[in-house]
Each structure stands twice: as structure tokens, then as C-alpha cells.
Amino acid sequence: MMTSNQKHKRLFGTNGIRGIPNDDLNVDFCMTVGKAIGTFFNGKIVLGSDNRLSKDMTLDAVNSGILSTGSETVYIGVLPTPAIQYYCKKHNMPGVMITASHNPPQFNGIKCIDSDGTELERSREEKIEDIYYSRNFKISSWEKIGRSFSDNSAFELYLNGVMDKINREKIRNRKFRVAVDTGNGAAYLTTPELLSRLGATVVSLNANPDGLFTSRESEPKPANLKYLIDLVKSGGFDFGIAHDGDADRAVFIDEKGDFIDGDRTLALFVKYYIKKGEKVVTPVSSSDSLEEICEPRGARVIRTRVGAPVVSRTMIEEKARLGGEENGGIIFGDHQYCRDGAMTLGIIMDIMAGEKRTLSSLIEELPEFYITRKTIPASSGFEEIAKALKDGFKGWEISTMDGIKLRKGHDWILARPSGTEPIIRLFTHSTSLKRSEEMSEQVQKILK
Ligand code: MG
């Protein structure tokens, strides 16, 4: 991942440091990163984790590194990433989350959070990297070594934070029936409890924390949600919801058992949330439906590179209330500037209760665009891939905001190197599913 203008290898990808414990993410490395983090923040630091098997080793190593610099830490438990971020924001303290989000179970990761609850800006991550590589740590004398405390109030703080932003009474009156699949991940307590407090009848799947993710893979895509889809199809549910491992994302199944693409959930929120003169922020990878909804009502769509941190930053700069990605990661500025799976659930219930409609009927009315997603091993250089695409689709409009995007009307192709794994992510977009799948086949043939 090293680029020519960098003086050293980047540690942080698009969403923190990721690696395999006892391999690249070993104890020595984690402790050294902890020293760099402690030196940089130089104060009280919040710690939290998801429930991966390596969480204790990784967390303790990072914690030791931080304490050696004289900083104190407050451990708030196994919680969704947005719950940790909300705690940081409310207490005005920076934090570190030990998570590898939706990655396979062997991975873990270190993610830094700023004291306003946002993911650390790239320029500030670079400062931590500089400290790491220069070994310029602020190691304290023995009497000033930091101490570690714990606080179990984050769970209540988070649930109340979400519930304060929605119409609880209307939602309770609707008496929702909801099937939830937390995929053995960090939302195993928060999401079922939130639903119960909102008066819903809840049936939970995979709500046992399990760092092996034995029930399903952590990415909430249709192939991994077979049991949830079957359960909702069996009848009697208003909808189903599933999270990724650290529950900053949420995806939904409608009352008929149909999987709703994250892009369409985002479009639904834009439709019911965005008013005249407002702005919505989204990466180049989400569909044209956002412009189709916003432009007639005098609202604006601002496009960014892919990655939740850049979407959050742009939202703050542009004073946008809503932002999000096509993968089910949605950001509500009135709550906090980061993706939040439980807040996404709260808002969808708010819309459904307010409109007194079924989820499928709300989704049906959205503009019809389809995105086909594929991953390709990053065996050749990205320059080669970009050239092959330009040659294969001559005359198409080219954008290089992130990777390469080629467009003709509502047909577009986006290819970009992943920021978290050694793969190329390929998106094809059109007005019909058949056409987007055909385009995907065609591109894959060209790239072979
Ligand atoms: Mg995640």
C-alpha cells in the first residue's frame, strides 16, 4: 500500500489498522502502536472492543503501550463501534476501538476515535504513524505510569442517545414484530434491547457472542442471511434487521422476506429526511437514485471518495444532516458523525410508524437503480486495470475521484482498490438488474 510520496508504510487503512493477531498484528506491534497513541492523545483514553477471540490480547497490548506513556484508560466493554464513539463524544474523550468490523474471524484491528466521536482524521493518523516510526514515545517515569479504569454506563448512554432522536410513542403504538440477526457480533445485547424498549416483539438469531462467527460470515449480505430471510418469510414480521460484526452498519429484510440493498435504504432515508436546501453526502459508489430524489426538491448530493471517515468529515464541513454508503452504513448528523446501526434501525422504525406503511411499499416507490458488486484479487497493478477499462469503454465519461469510474447515462462502472483488503472492488450500476449484471460480466472478462 506504500505510495511514492510517503516516507513510510501506512499503518491505518480506510478504517483503522487491520491484521491477523500473532502474525502482523502481534503483541509487540500492538503495544508499540499503543505507545504512539498514548503519546499522541496524551490524556484520558476510552477503550472498547467487539467480541473477536483475540480481543483480550490485542486490547491488553494496546492498553499497556498507552499506560506506559502516562495516559489513563477507561474500558467500557464489548459494544458496537458507534456506542464507543457516542461515549467518546459525550465525554469529550478520544478512544480506541479493537475491531475488524466485517472481516473474517481471524482478523482484528485498531481504530482511533477523536474526542468528538468521529473517526480520526487522516492527518492525525499520520501523526500517530510518524510517532510510531520515529519511536519518539513519551515514556513516563515510574510514578507517572497511567492507570486503567472501567465504566459500565456506555450501554445505557447509547440506547438513550438513540431513543432521544426518534418518536418513541408512535413507534411503541405500532407494536412492531422484528426478527434480528446480530451475527454473533457486538450488537448482541444493544439491538434486541433497543427493540424491546421500543415496544417491539423481538425474535433474535445468533445473539450469542462468538468470535468464530460460526453461524454466519460477518458481512451482512444476502448469501450470509439465509436463516434470517427464511425466518421473516415464515411470516408475521414487519421486517428483519442484520448487522456486520461491530454493528456500525444495518441492513433490512422487508415483510415479504426480500433483502433490501443498502443503497435503497439510504435512498429511503434521503427521501424522508432531506428537505429543500439541505445536503446529503455519499461516496461515488452509491446509486444515482440520490440525485433523482434530491434535485427535484432543491436539495444537493455531495459525492466523496469511498470510506465512512471521509463522508463524516465532509458532512461536518458542509453542515449536512445525512450521509451514507451503499453498504448499509448510514450517518445521522443530529446524532453523531459516524455510521450507526442502531440509529439506522431507530430511524427506519420512525419512518414506518410515521407513514403507517409496510417496508416493501415504501421501498417500491424509490427510483429503480441496481448495483452489482464483485471483488477481484488485486494481482496486477491498478494502473493496468484502469487502462484496460478506458480502452474497453471508449467514449464513456471518466472520473478518478476514487479508483476509476466510467459513465454513460445511468450506466456506470466503478473499480477501486479496497482500503482494507488486497482486492479490487468492482461496482456496475444501471436501471435494471439484468443490465448491471451483464456489465459486471463484461468488465470481468476484460480484466481477465
Ligand atoms: Mg463495521
Residues whose N, C-alpha, C, O or C-beta is under 5 A from the ligand:
A	BS01	MG	S101 H102 D244 D246 A247 D248 R249
